[in-house]
Amino acid sequence: MKFFKSVKSEMKQVTWPSRKQLRKDTLIVIETSIIFGIMFFLMDTAIQSLFKLLLK
């Protein structure tokens, strides 16, 4: 039980982000994920094309 009281005490000290800040941060994560996904797709396609040319 001491553990749960400690967790409850610690959770009261946490500063939670506002709804606006949470929405902003979520959009940044989604945008970054999409950008990296596109980058990896383009790099993978370029490397595959390069290997096809080299092995032909």
mmJSON file of the N, C-alpha and C atoms, coordinates in Angstrom:
{"data_MODEL":{"atom_site":{
"group_PDB":["ATOM","ATOM","ATOM","ATOM","ATOM","ATOM","ATOM","ATOM","ATOM","ATOM","ATOM","ATOM","ATOM","ATOM","ATOM","ATOM","ATOM","ATOM","ATOM","ATOM","ATOM","ATOM","ATOM","ATOM","ATOM","ATOM","ATOM","ATOM","ATOM","ATOM","ATOM","ATOM","ATOM","ATOM","ATOM","ATOM","ATOM","ATOM","ATOM","ATOM","ATOM","ATOM","ATOM","ATOM","ATOM","ATOM","ATOM","ATOM","ATOM","ATOM","ATOM","ATOM","ATOM","ATOM","ATOM","ATOM","ATOM","ATOM","ATOM","ATOM","ATOM","ATOM","ATOM","ATOM","ATOM","ATOM","ATOM","ATOM","ATOM","ATOM","ATOM","ATOM","ATOM","ATOM","ATOM","ATOM","ATOM","ATOM","ATOM","ATOM","ATOM","ATOM","ATOM","ATOM","ATOM","ATOM","ATOM","ATOM","ATOM","ATOM","ATOM","ATOM","ATOM","ATOM","ATOM","ATOM","ATOM","ATOM","ATOM","ATOM","ATOM","ATOM","ATOM","ATOM","ATOM","ATOM","ATOM","ATOM","ATOM","ATOM","ATOM","ATOM","ATOM","ATOM","ATOM","ATOM","ATOM","ATOM","ATOM","ATOM","ATOM","ATOM","ATOM","ATOM","ATOM","ATOM","ATOM","ATOM","ATOM","ATOM","ATOM","ATOM","ATOM","ATOM","ATOM","ATOM","ATOM","ATOM","ATOM","ATOM","ATOM","ATOM","ATOM","ATOM","ATOM","ATOM","ATOM","ATOM","ATOM","ATOM","ATOM","ATOM","ATOM","ATOM","ATOM","ATOM","ATOM","ATOM","ATOM","ATOM","ATOM","ATOM","ATOM","ATOM","ATOM","ATOM","ATOM","ATOM"],
"id":[1,2,3,4,5,6,7,8,9,10,11,12,13,14,15,16,17,18,19,20,21,22,23,24,25,26,27,28,29,30,31,32,33,34,35,36,37,38,39,40,41,42,43,44,45,46,47,48,49,50,51,52,53,54,55,56,57,58,59,60,61,62,63,64,65,66,67,68,69,70,71,72,73,74,75,76,77,78,79,80,81,82,83,84,85,86,87,88,89,90,91,92,93,94,95,96,97,98,99,100,101,102,103,104,105,106,107,108,109,110,111,112,113,114,115,116,117,118,119,120,121,122,123,124,125,126,127,128,129,130,131,132,133,134,135,136,137,138,139,140,141,142,143,144,145,146,147,148,149,150,151,152,153,154,155,156,157,158,159,160,161,162,163,164,165,166,167,168],
"type_symbol":["N","C","C","N","C","C","N","C","C","N","C","C","N","C","C","N","C","C","N","C","C","N","C","C","N","C","C","N","C","C","N","C","C","N","C","C","N","C","C","N","C","C","N","C","C","N","C","C","N","C","C","N","C","C","N","C","C","N","C","C","N","C","C","N","C","C","N","C","C","N","C","C","N","C","C","N","C","C","N","C","C","N","C","C","N","C","C","N","C","C","N","C","C","N","C","C","N","C","C","N","C","C","N","C","C","N","C","C","N","C","C","N","C","C","N","C","C","N","C","C","N","C","C","N","C","C","N","C","C","N","C","C","N","C","C","N","C","C","N","C","C","N","C","C","N","C","C","N","C","C","N","C","C","N","C","C","N","C","C","N","C","C","N","C","C","N","C","C"],
"label_atom_id":["N","CA","C","N","CA","C","N","CA","C","N","CA","C","N","CA","C","N","CA","C","N","CA","C","N","CA","C","N","CA","C","N","CA","C","N","CA","C","N","CA","C","N","CA","C","N","CA","C","N","CA","C","N","CA","C","N","CA","C","N","CA","C","N","CA","C","N","CA","C","N","CA","C","N","CA","C","N","CA","C","N","CA","C","N","CA","C","N","CA","C","N","CA","C","N","CA","C","N","CA","C","N","CA","C","N","CA","C","N","CA","C","N","CA","C","N","CA","C","N","CA","C","N","CA","C","N","CA","C","N","CA","C","N","CA","C","N","CA","C","N","CA","C","N","CA","C","N","CA","C","N","CA","C","N","CA","C","N","CA","C","N","CA","C","N","CA","C","N","CA","C","N","CA","C","N","CA","C","N","CA","C","N","CA","C","N","CA","C","N","CA","C","N","CA","C"],
"label_alt_id":[null,null,null,null,null,null,null,null,null,null,null,null,null,null,null,null,null,null,null,null,null,null,null,null,null,null,null,null,null,null,null,null,null,null,null,null,null,null,null,null,null,null,null,null,null,null,null,null,null,null,null,null,null,null,null,null,null,null,null,null,null,null,null,null,null,null,null,null,null,null,null,null,null,null,null,null,null,null,null,null,null,null,null,null,null,null,null,null,null,null,null,null,null,null,null,null,null,null,null,null,null,null,null,null,null,null,null,null,null,null,null,null,null,null,null,null,null,null,null,null,null,null,null,null,null,null,null,null,null,null,null,null,null,null,null,null,null,null,null,null,null,null,null,null,null,null,null,null,null,null,null,null,null,null,null,null,null,null,null,null,null,null,null,null,null,null,null,null],
"label_comp_id":["MET","MET","MET","LYS","LYS","LYS","PHE","PHE","PHE","PHE","PHE","PHE","LYS","LYS","LYS","SER","SER","SER","VAL","VAL","VAL","LYS","LYS","LYS","SER","SER","SER","GLU","GLU","GLU","MET","MET","MET","LYS","LYS","LYS","GLN","GLN","GLN","VAL","VAL","VAL","THR","THR","THR","TRP","TRP","TRP","PRO","PRO","PRO","SER","SER","SER","ARG","ARG","ARG","LYS","LYS","LYS","GLN","GLN","GLN","LEU","LEU","LEU","ARG","ARG","ARG","LYS","LYS","LYS","ASP","ASP","ASP","THR","THR","THR","LEU","LEU","LEU","ILE","ILE","ILE","VAL","VAL","VAL","ILE","ILE","ILE","GLU","GLU","GLU","THR","THR","THR","SER","SER","SER","ILE","ILE","ILE","ILE","ILE","ILE","PHE","PHE","PHE","GLY","GLY","GLY","ILE","ILE","ILE","MET","MET","MET","PHE","PHE","PHE","PHE","PHE","PHE","LEU","LEU","LEU","MET","MET","MET","ASP","ASP","ASP","THR","THR","THR","ALA","ALA","ALA","ILE","ILE","ILE","GLN","GLN","GLN","SER","SER","SER","LEU","LEU","LEU","PHE","PHE","PHE","LYS","LYS","LYS","LEU","LEU","LEU","LEU","LEU","LEU","LEU","LEU","LEU","LYS","LYS","LYS"],
"label_asym_id":["A","A","A","A","A","A","A","A","A","A","A","A","A","A","A","A","A","A","A","A","A","A","A","A","A","A","A","A","A","A","A","A","A","A","A","A","A","A","A","A","A","A","A","A","A","A","A","A","A","A","A","A","A","A","A","A","A","A","A","A","A","A","A","A","A","A","A","A","A","A","A","A","A","A","A","A","A","A","A","A","A","A","A","A","A","A","A","A","A","A","A","A","A","A","A","A","A","A","A","A","A","A","A","A","A","A","A","A","A","A","A","A","A","A","A","A","A","A","A","A","A","A","A","A","A","A","A","A","A","A","A","A","A","A","A","A","A","A","A","A","A","A","A","A","A","A","A","A","A","A","A","A","A","A","A","A","A","A","A","A","A","A","A","A","A","A","A","A"],
"label_entity_id":["1","1","1","1","1","1","1","1","1","1","1","1","1","1","1","1","1","1","1","1","1","1","1","1","1","1","1","1","1","1","1","1","1","1","1","1","1","1","1","1","1","1","1","1","1","1","1","1","1","1","1","1","1","1","1","1","1","1","1","1","1","1","1","1","1","1","1","1","1","1","1","1","1","1","1","1","1","1","1","1","1","1","1","1","1","1","1","1","1","1","1","1","1","1","1","1","1","1","1","1","1","1","1","1","1","1","1","1","1","1","1","1","1","1","1","1","1","1","1","1","1","1","1","1","1","1","1","1","1","1","1","1","1","1","1","1","1","1","1","1","1","1","1","1","1","1","1","1","1","1","1","1","1","1","1","1","1","1","1","1","1","1","1","1","1","1","1","1"],
"label_seq_id":[1,1,1,2,2,2,3,3,3,4,4,4,5,5,5,6,6,6,7,7,7,8,8,8,9,9,9,10,10,10,11,11,11,12,12,12,13,13,13,14,14,14,15,15,15,16,16,16,17,17,17,18,18,18,19,19,19,20,20,20,21,21,21,22,22,22,23,23,23,24,24,24,25,25,25,26,26,26,27,27,27,28,28,28,29,29,29,30,30,30,31,31,31,32,32,32,33,33,33,34,34,34,35,35,35,36,36,36,37,37,37,38,38,38,39,39,39,40,40,40,41,41,41,42,42,42,43,43,43,44,44,44,45,45,45,46,46,46,47,47,47,48,48,48,49,49,49,50,50,50,51,51,51,52,52,52,53,53,53,54,54,54,55,55,55,56,56,56],
"pdbx_PDB_ins_code":[null,null,null,null,null,null,null,null,null,null,null,null,null,null,null,null,null,null,null,null,null,null,null,null,null,null,null,null,null,null,null,null,null,null,null,null,null,null,null,null,null,null,null,null,null,null,null,null,null,null,null,null,null,null,null,null,null,null,null,null,null,null,null,null,null,null,null,null,null,null,null,null,null,null,null,null,null,null,null,null,null,null,null,null,null,null,null,null,null,null,null,null,null,null,null,null,null,null,null,null,null,null,null,null,null,null,null,null,null,null,null,null,null,null,null,null,null,null,null,null,null,null,null,null,null,null,null,null,null,null,null,null,null,null,null,null,null,null,null,null,null,null,null,null,null,null,null,null,null,null,null,null,null,null,null,null,null,null,null,null,null,null,null,null,null,null,null,null],
"Cartn_x":[0.821,0.0,0.867,2.044,2.932,3.302,3.484,3.831,2.732,1.487,0.372,0.199,0.434,0.36,1.472,2.629,3.755,3.459,2.877,2.524,1.499,0.492,-0.547,0.066,0.984,1.649,2.465,3.174,3.986,3.118,1.996,1.118,0.507,0.349,-0.17,0.842,2.107,3.157,3.403,2.823,3.019,2.265,2.916,2.225,1.821,0.534,0.004,-0.104,0.119,0.005,-1.449,-1.638,-2.99,-3.476,-4.761,-5.344,-4.737,-4.534,-3.96,-2.528,-1.719,-0.33,-0.274,-1.168,-1.21,-1.554,-2.523,-2.923,-1.757,-1.078,0.069,1.178,1.523,2.587,2.209,0.943,0.48,0.61,0.221,0.341,1.791,2.68,4.11,4.617,4.205,4.628,4.088,2.825,2.227,2.926,3.147,3.832,5.244,5.961,7.326,7.323,6.374,6.274,6.001,5.121,4.807,6.035,6.732,7.935,8.99,9.242,10.228,9.77,8.476,7.954,8.199,7.937,8.168,9.66,10.49,11.942,12.444,12.017,12.455,11.947,10.714,10.172,11.015,11.329,12.124,13.526,14.146,15.489,15.464,14.463,14.352,14.147,13.301,13.056,14.328,15.063,16.307,17.343,17.476,18.449,18.062,16.771,16.32,16.626,16.374,16.659,18.148,18.959,20.408,20.881,20.387,20.77,20.306,19.134,18.631,19.551,20.007,20.914,22.269,22.774,24.079,24.053,22.968,22.886,22.38,22.005,21.498,22.591],
"Cartn_y":[-1.199,0.0,1.267,1.173,2.329,2.779,1.804,2.108,2.946,2.53,3.236,4.642,4.815,6.148,7.029,6.438,7.17,7.586,6.677,6.99,8.11,8.036,9.069,10.426,10.424,11.656,12.245,11.401,11.869,12.388,11.724,12.141,13.518,13.891,15.212,16.306,15.954,16.925,17.111,16.252,16.321,17.528,18.273,19.363,18.84,18.759,18.22,19.344,19.031,20.068,20.472,21.69,22.144,21.412,21.496,20.837,21.416,22.726,23.381,22.906,22.841,22.388,20.919,20.098,18.679,18.495,19.26,19.181,19.6,20.683,21.174,20.127,19.56,18.552,17.302,16.911,15.737,15.966,17.155,17.46,17.471,17.968,17.969,16.536,15.643,14.239,13.59,13.848,13.257,13.784,15.1,15.682,15.13,15.03,14.5,13.046,12.267,10.862,10.747,11.593,11.566,11.959,13.006,13.452,12.348,11.716,10.637,9.44,9.141,8.044,8.293,9.517,9.866,9.804,10.329,10.281,8.846,7.965,6.574,5.879,6.194,5.614,6.03,7.326,7.815,7.222,7.155,6.574,5.091,4.371,2.946,2.719,3.531,3.414,3.711,4.735,5.089,3.976,3.415,2.337,1.094,0.771,-0.379,-0.174,1.028,1.323,1.219,1.712,1.639,0.188,-0.641,-2.051,-2.766,-2.433,-3.038,-2.689,-1.42,-1.024,-1.718,-1.844,-2.469,-3.955,-4.618,-6.066,-6.5,-5.552,-5.87,-6.255],
"Cartn_z":[0.0,0.0,0.0,0.578,0.619,-0.792,-1.683,-3.068,-3.725,-3.56,-4.197,-3.62,-2.332,-1.729,-2.285,-2.491,-3.059,-4.499,-5.267,-6.657,-6.687,-5.837,-5.781,-5.423,-4.481,-4.068,-5.225,-5.938,-7.065,-8.208,-8.458,-9.555,-9.29,-8.049,-7.72,-8.051,-8.118,-8.403,-9.899,-10.704,-12.158,-12.708,-13.597,-14.295,-15.668,-15.892,-17.132,-18.163,-19.454,-20.485,-20.693,-21.159,-21.474,-22.728,-22.953,-24.138,-25.419,-25.429,-26.614,-26.858,-25.81,-25.946,-26.361,-25.808,-26.153,-27.631,-28.117,-29.526,-30.425,-30.045,-30.825,-30.881,-29.738,-29.687,-30.475,-30.403,-31.146,-32.645,-33.11,-34.538,-34.991,-34.143,-34.488,-34.637,-33.742,-33.818,-35.088,-35.41,-36.618,-37.869,-37.938,-39.102,-39.259,-38.157,-38.216,-38.678,-38.2,-38.607,-40.102,-40.605,-42.042,-42.863,-42.433,-43.157,-43.189,-42.028,-41.998,-42.827,-42.812,-43.626,-45.105,-45.559,-46.963,-47.291,-46.378,-46.606,-46.744,-45.834,-45.893,-47.148,-47.568,-48.791,-49.995,-50.078,-51.211,-51.209,-50.034,-49.95,-50.311,-49.839,-50.13,-51.63,-52.235,-53.673,-54.463,-54.057,-54.748,-54.609,-53.426,-53.215,-54.007,-54.049,-54.841,-56.315,-56.813,-58.225,-58.509,-57.592,-57.752,-57.802,-56.897,-56.895,-58.163,-58.647,-59.878,-61.055,-61.092,-62.165,-62.046,-60.827,-60.618,-60.892,-60.565,-60.709,-62.091,-62.919,-64.243,-65.201],
"occupancy":[1.0,1.0,1.0,1.0,1.0,1.0,1.0,1.0,1.0,1.0,1.0,1.0,1.0,1.0,1.0,1.0,1.0,1.0,1.0,1.0,1.0,1.0,1.0,1.0,1.0,1.0,1.0,1.0,1.0,1.0,1.0,1.0,1.0,1.0,1.0,1.0,1.0,1.0,1.0,1.0,1.0,1.0,1.0,1.0,1.0,1.0,1.0,1.0,1.0,1.0,1.0,1.0,1.0,1.0,1.0,1.0,1.0,1.0,1.0,1.0,1.0,1.0,1.0,1.0,1.0,1.0,1.0,1.0,1.0,1.0,1.0,1.0,1.0,1.0,1.0,1.0,1.0,1.0,1.0,1.0,1.0,1.0,1.0,1.0,1.0,1.0,1.0,1.0,1.0,1.0,1.0,1.0,1.0,1.0,1.0,1.0,1.0,1.0,1.0,1.0,1.0,1.0,1.0,1.0,1.0,1.0,1.0,1.0,1.0,1.0,1.0,1.0,1.0,1.0,1.0,1.0,1.0,1.0,1.0,1.0,1.0,1.0,1.0,1.0,1.0,1.0,1.0,1.0,1.0,1.0,1.0,1.0,1.0,1.0,1.0,1.0,1.0,1.0,1.0,1.0,1.0,1.0,1.0,1.0,1.0,1.0,1.0,1.0,1.0,1.0,1.0,1.0,1.0,1.0,1.0,1.0,1.0,1.0,1.0,1.0,1.0,1.0,1.0,1.0,1.0,1.0,1.0,1.0],
"B_iso_or_equiv":[0.0,0.0,0.0,0.0,0.0,0.0,0.0,0.0,0.0,0.0,0.0,0.0,0.0,0.0,0.0,0.0,0.0,0.0,0.0,0.0,0.0,0.0,0.0,0.0,0.0,0.0,0.0,0.0,0.0,0.0,0.0,0.0,0.0,0.0,0.0,0.0,0.0,0.0,0.0,0.0,0.0,0.0,0.0,0.0,0.0,0.0,0.0,0.0,0.0,0.0,0.0,0.0,0.0,0.0,0.0,0.0,0.0,0.0,0.0,0.0,0.0,0.0,0.0,0.0,0.0,0.0,0.0,0.0,0.0,0.0,0.0,0.0,0.0,0.0,0.0,0.0,0.0,0.0,0.0,0.0,0.0,0.0,0.0,0.0,0.0,0.0,0.0,0.0,0.0,0.0,0.0,0.0,0.0,0.0,0.0,0.0,0.0,0.0,0.0,0.0,0.0,0.0,0.0,0.0,0.0,0.0,0.0,0.0,0.0,0.0,0.0,0.0,0.0,0.0,0.0,0.0,0.0,0.0,0.0,0.0,0.0,0.0,0.0,0.0,0.0,0.0,0.0,0.0,0.0,0.0,0.0,0.0,0.0,0.0,0.0,0.0,0.0,0.0,0.0,0.0,0.0,0.0,0.0,0.0,0.0,0.0,0.0,0.0,0.0,0.0,0.0,0.0,0.0,0.0,0.0,0.0,0.0,0.0,0.0,0.0,0.0,0.0,0.0,0.0,0.0,0.0,0.0,0.0],
"pdbx_formal_charge":[null,null,null,null,null,null,null,null,null,null,null,null,null,null,null,null,null,null,null,null,null,null,null,null,null,null,null,null,null,null,null,null,null,null,null,null,null,null,null,null,null,null,null,null,null,null,null,null,null,null,null,null,null,null,null,null,null,null,null,null,null,null,null,null,null,null,null,null,null,null,null,null,null,null,null,null,null,null,null,null,null,null,null,null,null,null,null,null,null,null,null,null,null,null,null,null,null,null,null,null,null,null,null,null,null,null,null,null,null,null,null,null,null,null,null,null,null,null,null,null,null,null,null,null,null,null,null,null,null,null,null,null,null,null,null,null,null,null,null,null,null,null,null,null,null,null,null,null,null,null,null,null,null,null,null,null,null,null,null,null,null,null,null,null,null,null,null,null],
"auth_seq_id":[1,1,1,2,2,2,3,3,3,4,4,4,5,5,5,6,6,6,7,7,7,8,8,8,9,9,9,10,10,10,11,11,11,12,12,12,13,13,13,14,14,14,15,15,15,16,16,16,17,17,17,18,18,18,19,19,19,20,20,20,21,21,21,22,22,22,23,23,23,24,24,24,25,25,25,26,26,26,27,27,27,28,28,28,29,29,29,30,30,30,31,31,31,32,32,32,33,33,33,34,34,34,35,35,35,36,36,36,37,37,37,38,38,38,39,39,39,40,40,40,41,41,41,42,42,42,43,43,43,44,44,44,45,45,45,46,46,46,47,47,47,48,48,48,49,49,49,50,50,50,51,51,51,52,52,52,53,53,53,54,54,54,55,55,55,56,56,56],
"auth_comp_id":["MET","MET","MET","LYS","LYS","LYS","PHE","PHE","PHE","PHE","PHE","PHE","LYS","LYS","LYS","SER","SER","SER","VAL","VAL","VAL","LYS","LYS","LYS","SER","SER","SER","GLU","GLU","GLU","MET","MET","MET","LYS","LYS","LYS","GLN","GLN","GLN","VAL","VAL","VAL","THR","THR","THR","TRP","TRP","TRP","PRO","PRO","PRO","SER","SER","SER","ARG","ARG","ARG","LYS","LYS","LYS","GLN","GLN","GLN","LEU","LEU","LEU","ARG","ARG","ARG","LYS","LYS","LYS","ASP","ASP","ASP","THR","THR","THR","LEU","LEU","LEU","ILE","ILE","ILE","VAL","VAL","VAL","ILE","ILE","ILE","GLU","GLU","GLU","THR","THR","THR","SER","SER","SER","ILE","ILE","ILE","ILE","ILE","ILE","PHE","PHE","PHE","GLY","GLY","GLY","ILE","ILE","ILE","MET","MET","MET","PHE","PHE","PHE","PHE","PHE","PHE","LEU","LEU","LEU","MET","MET","MET","ASP","ASP","ASP","THR","THR","THR","ALA","ALA","ALA","ILE","ILE","ILE","GLN","GLN","GLN","SER","SER","SER","LEU","LEU","LEU","PHE","PHE","PHE","LYS","LYS","LYS","LEU","LEU","LEU","LEU","LEU","LEU","LEU","LEU","LEU","LYS","LYS","LYS"],
"auth_asym_id":["A","A","A","A","A","A","A","A","A","A","A","A","A","A","A","A","A","A","A","A","A","A","A","A","A","A","A","A","A","A","A","A","A","A","A","A","A","A","A","A","A","A","A","A","A","A","A","A","A","A","A","A","A","A","A","A","A","A","A","A","A","A","A","A","A","A","A","A","A","A","A","A","A","A","A","A","A","A","A","A","A","A","A","A","A","A","A","A","A","A","A","A","A","A","A","A","A","A","A","A","A","A","A","A","A","A","A","A","A","A","A","A","A","A","A","A","A","A","A","A","A","A","A","A","A","A","A","A","A","A","A","A","A","A","A","A","A","A","A","A","A","A","A","A","A","A","A","A","A","A","A","A","A","A","A","A","A","A","A","A","A","A","A","A","A","A","A","A"],
"auth_atom_id":["N","CA","C","N","CA","C","N","CA","C","N","CA","C","N","CA","C","N","CA","C","N","CA","C","N","CA","C","N","CA","C","N","CA","C","N","CA","C","N","CA","C","N","CA","C","N","CA","C","N","CA","C","N","CA","C","N","CA","C","N","CA","C","N","CA","C","N","CA","C","N","CA","C","N","CA","C","N","CA","C","N","CA","C","N","CA","C","N","CA","C","N","CA","C","N","CA","C","N","CA","C","N","CA","C","N","CA","C","N","CA","C","N","CA","C","N","CA","C","N","CA","C","N","CA","C","N","CA","C","N","CA","C","N","CA","C","N","CA","C","N","CA","C","N","CA","C","N","CA","C","N","CA","C","N","CA","C","N","CA","C","N","CA","C","N","CA","C","N","CA","C","N","CA","C","N","CA","C","N","CA","C","N","CA","C","N","CA","C","N","CA","C","N","CA","C"],
"pdbx_PDB_model_num":[1,1,1,1,1,1,1,1,1,1,1,1,1,1,1,1,1,1,1,1,1,1,1,1,1,1,1,1,1,1,1,1,1,1,1,1,1,1,1,1,1,1,1,1,1,1,1,1,1,1,1,1,1,1,1,1,1,1,1,1,1,1,1,1,1,1,1,1,1,1,1,1,1,1,1,1,1,1,1,1,1,1,1,1,1,1,1,1,1,1,1,1,1,1,1,1,1,1,1,1,1,1,1,1,1,1,1,1,1,1,1,1,1,1,1,1,1,1,1,1,1,1,1,1,1,1,1,1,1,1,1,1,1,1,1,1,1,1,1,1,1,1,1,1,1,1,1,1,1,1,1,1,1,1,1,1,1,1,1,1,1,1,1,1,1,1,1,1]
}}}
